[in-house]
Amino acid sequence: MAEFENIEIGKLILRFNQPEREISVHLPIEGGTATLISKQVDIKLFEVRFEIENKKLFHFKIDKILTAIGSNNKSKYYKLLCGNMEKHGIIPDFEGEDFKEKFDAFVFELQTADGDVCSVMNSSKWQRGDREEKKLSWAVASGSMEKFPKEIIDEATELIKKGDLIEEMLDLSELKAVGQRDNTALVILIAFSSFLEDSIHHISTGPPGTSKSTITDTIFSMFPKQRKESIGKGSTPASLSNMTIYEEGPKVLSKKFIRVGDLGNNEEIKAALPLLSIFKELMSDKRYDKTISVAQGDSHITQKLTLEGIGSVHLSTIESNVESQFDSRTIISSPDDNTETAQKIKEYQLDDVQRLIKQKRFNERRPVIAAAIEILCHQIEAMEKVHGAIQFINPYAANMNEIFNVDASKNVNRDRNHIRDLPKSVTLANIKKRVVCIHKKDKDIKIVITPEDYIYALKIIGKPIMKMLADVSPQQQSYIRYINEHCLTTESQLETYNDFETHEIELKQDGWLNKTKENPCFTMRDIKEGLGVSDSTASRILNGLVEKKILYKHLLGKRNYFFPTHGFYHYSKNFSPEFYSDEELKIGGQIHQMAVIEYKAAFKRLAEAGYKVPRIIQSTIGENKTHLGKK
């Protein structure tokens, strides 16, 4: 590609070199001519090089093109350039005796070229060169393109053929996320939704030290590098903007497992709000298209940030304000932190030899899982390239609604949609073995969740979903467990909520003071210090338990005391309703047989709508239809 024509400005000559991404200026100096070169070395990074007779005297890097240098005499770039020239005894060949005066004259004339420089930088020819350079993908540019040797790919292919990918991931996760198999299963299915048209998002909530981050981090580490993105809580909108200039463009976050990380305290949440607001909009609308402010040197510029599509976003928190912002957009779960699980974690942490052996086994097996996920992604991309977005159909949505009594949920619309979509991840993980229905005219694709995938989904996520939908939230359940283990004894006698209301009328301050000695009780400060949470979070959770009459609150002096009521016993022993047993969920059992009927009915409807249904399915289509009843 030829160079651009030179632009002459007084004694200065600006030269534009398209292939080398350079802008240079020939600068008359005493005793000869110097060349000041600004070369683009990264997306928003330019190297400034000062040469005399092709010999480099000094260089430095800036985030502005050459013509912006000196726009402010106090600029650090001006000082760098001016200081280095003076240090090397380089005097611009202009009238005037003072170095500063001469250099300012040079800078002034250079700035007058800005209009011409901008016209060249915005020309179709220059931008065409930009686009050619930016065909590099973000995964390659960021060093996140993971490749696998043939033996790993062969092993991953065999794993997919067996249909054991999710089960293998669960087994592998137990090497690190101790005692959390049910919750891990939920996170795995949510993570796989990254590749669905409508992804699901996740918040892990609960006190510090309860494996909130461990579960997500373990699953995240299994995904191939190019299929995930770790967005640090210190990231800015500008950093997202930098990602969009590569080959993926606005879709750089689409179809990816996105980990935002652990937003521990209010200070961290406040610092991350500009980033969280973007994800909040993406999770709702799958698009973000707004003007953002970007730091450039000593000033700020505005630019458009456009993002299209979003994978599955995961974050963890102990605070309430993030949870409330994302409540309607995410599945919220809490790790098991009961005494039994805590003991398992303790044993894992104290047995260093066994822990390191498990870590080694994890590292050895992890590439096979990552390769299997990559193979699935290639399969999905190949199908979508020809047929457009794949739509997975769950014909058991009404059944799930009844099984989990979703209509009783406080956020029924959110939970109904998310719970309906979770089994789709099981079918996606087995997509190479599933029946594909292609519309005879439009050529779009539908894939129906099989009865076996549905039953498997119920087996692995039934309990965590029941726990999620219980009348006490996951965070409240964590508080109940903590109170039970730290404030009560086997001899504790708890009064009913009505008894406490009677005491409110009958007892004076001395009587209540005796109650604090006779009855199990605690203050908000006890919880705040014990769990390491903020005042606002502790207050919100405890007052929620008071509203449910699980705790009774009484103000004594200037301090509130919380008394576990007799109803506390029920919740301390039963954190969620029972779910179906393995026997009830066996293949060939009543639930499976009902699912088969729904499966055939779905194919019949697809055939009537113009989709090509395989003959083996057509031959078994019946007309009966039943619904699964409540447990």
C-alpha positions, 0 to 999 in steps of 0.5 A: 500500500503506497504512502500518503502524500506529504503535508507541508506546513511552513518549515515542517513536513508531515509524512503519513506511512499507511503500511507502517502506521506512522506519522512523522515530521521532519524538524529543522534543527541547528546543524541539520534535520531531525525526524520525530516519528509517532507510530501506532503500536497498539489500539490506543498506544503510540511510540514517539521516536526521535531520530537524526540521520536514521539513528534513534536518540530517544523514545517514549510511549503515549496515548495520543498521536503526535499532533496532540503533543504540546497542546498544553505546555504543562503536558507530561508529553510536552515535558518528555519531548522538550526535556529529552531534546534539551538533554541531547542538545537538540535546538530547533532551527527557528528564530529566537534565542531561548530554547523554550521559545524556539520549541514552542514555535515548533509545537505551535506550527505542528498543531496547525496541522491537526485539521489535515492530520485528522482528515488523513486519519479519517480517510477511507484509505487509512480506515481501510488499513485499520480494519485490515489490522483489526481483523485479529480476534480479541482472543488472539490479541489478548493471548486467550486462544487455547489450542489442544493436541490431537490426543486431547481432542480425541479423548474429548470427542469420546467423552462427548460421544458417551454423553458424560461431559456434565457428569465428568465436570461434576466429578472434577469439580469435587476435587476443588469445590468440596461438598458443593455438588448440587450447587456446582451442578446449577452453576454448570448449567447456567454457565452452558447457557452462555451458548444459548440464545437467551443466556442465564445469569448468576449471583452467588451470595452469602457470608465470606468463606462459604465457597461462593467464589470457589464454585464459579472459579472452578467451573470457569477454569474448565472452559477454554480460554477463548470461550470465557472472559474475566472482567475485573471489578476494577475494569472500566467502560473504556476497557470494554471499548478497547475490546470492541475494536477487534474482529468480534466487534460489538459481539466481543462478550457474546456467547461467553462465560463472563466472570465479574468476580467477588464484589466483597464490600460496599467500597468495591461495589461503588467502584464497580458501578460504572461497569455493573450498569453496563452489564445490567443493561446487557442482561436486560436488553442484550445490547448497550449503545451509549456514550462513555467518557474515556481518559486520554492523557490529562483530559477526557474524550467521549466516545460511543460504546456499542455492545451486542449480545451477552453470555452468562454473567457470574458474580458473587457478593455478601452485600445487599445492594448488588443483589437487589440491582440484579435480582430480576435478571439472575438466578441467586444461589448460596453455597451449602455452609452447614456443619457437615460441609464446613467439616469437609472443607476443613479436612480438605484444607488441613490435608495438604498432601491430598489437596495437592494430589487432587489439584494435580488430577484436576490439572491433568483432566481439565484440558479434556473438558475444555477441548470438549466444550470447544468442540461443542462450540464449533458444532453450534457455530457451524449450525448457526452459520447455515441456519441462524440461531438454534432454538432449544424447546423445553416441552416440560415447562408446565410440568416444571412449573407444577413440580417446583410450585413456581407460581408461589415464587416472589419473582414468578416471571424471572424464576419461571423463565430461568427454570424452564431454560436450565434443562436446555443446557443439558441438551446443548452439552449433548447436541451432537447426539440430539435430533435436529428439526429443520424448517422445510422452507425457512431452514431455521433449527429447533432442538427438543429437550429429550425426556432423558435430558429432562430427567437428568436435569431434575436429578442434578438441580432439583434440590438447589432449585427447591432451596432457591424457591424456599420461603426463606432466601439463600442468604437468610438460610445462611444466617439461620445456619450461623445462628443455629451453630453459634447462638443455640445449644441442644438445651435451648428452649425457644418461645413462640412469637406470640409469647414474645408479643405477650412479653412486650405488653407485660414486661418492663426493662428489667424483665427484658434484661433477664430475657437476654440472660435466660433466652438465646439472643444476639445483637446485629453487631454479633452477626456483623462481626461473626459473618463479616458483613456490613450493617445494611446487609445484616439489618436487611437479612435479620429484619426479613427473618423478623417479618417471617416470625423466625426471629423476634426483635426488641429494643433494649436501651439503644440496642436491638436484641434478636430472639430465635422463636420456636419457629426457628427450629423448623427452618434450622432443620429443613432448609428446603422442601424434599424433592423427588428421589432417584427411584422416582426419577429413574428412566422408565418411571412414571415421571419419565413416561409422562415426559415421553408423551410431552416429547412426542407431542412437541414433535407433532406440533413441529411437524404441523408447523412445517419442520422436518421430523425424523421418521423414527420420531414420526412413527412414535408420535401419539396424541395423548398428553398428560401433566406431571403433578406436584410432589 
